[in-house]
Amino acid sequence: MCVGAKIQTLWSGYGEIVRLQLQGSDWPSVVLKHVKFPEEAEHPGGWNTDRSHTRKVRSYQVETHWYQNFSTNQSCRTPACLAARSYGDEMLIVLEDLDVAGTSVKDREIKACLSWLAHFHALFLGVEPEGLWPVGTYWHLETRPDELEAMGHPELKAAAGDIDKILNECRFKTIVHGDAKLANFCFSEGGRDVAAVDFQYVGGGCGMKDVVYFLGSCMEEKQCEKRVPGLLDYYFSELKQSVKKDVDFAALETEWREMFVYAWTDFHRFLLGWKPGHWKINRYSKQLTKEVLRKLKL
């Protein structure tokens, strides 16, 4: 065995991900996620609080539980977990090497990711997130009181609890990836096949949370205005084909389409407190936020 190149350092210096080349194994290479809780974390945004540390520790526990206890299929592929161990303040997760091919944003790749999300959400529709986050996504309001306190949009700040409640009380729930940005998808050479990684914030919730976060991760405001309606149609067409259970799909689609603006505004709320200069705080996000605040007044 020999260590290949380091793939990346984990957020806030909580370890690293490396590729290991193996000899005499069925796996020519594997990816090792080595988590080591630092004595003093260095958060790029300055959010190195005890609450932040506790949330990150829990996130790695959730990710390990996910890989060990949940499985998907080829339509929403994830890397096979070959081993997972904890040693005091360190955790090791050995994963199948999916050989990340980059982060292209061609229409083919975007649709491949939306198809992955549709199949994932269909597979876990109505499944309880046992051992995972009760409410998935890393920006969930209950886990982000510091960012809420820091935000400077008083009207949205006051409405944050209502928005969170509306999303949490939706009739149709699934398991969401929780961090479904473009960088967490691995593509085949042709871009048609895709798999997802990084399940630290997997948990229960409305599938629109993953969809809005993904779309916002790969398109700027003008692209969103132009392309989101068609891409949403594509997601729901894939979801309809994927749902195998006895579900009132028309009711599901109606509800989740209504949740779209609430889910987008919910993430916008997080960004305003976490990093108010972020490029995702744009005209499109502000327009959807105004729409939500108007709905809440009515």
PyMOL commands that set and color helices and strands:
alter all, ss='L'
color gray80, all
select helices_A, chain A and resi 11-13+50-69+74-76+107-123+141-143+145-150+154-168+182-184+208-218+221-242+249-274+283-297
alter helices_A, ss='H'
color red, helices_A
select strands_A, chain A and resi 2-9+15-21+29-36+81-87+90-96+174-176+185-187+194-196+203-205
alter strands_A, ss='S'
color yellow, strands_A
deselect
rebuild
show_as cartoon
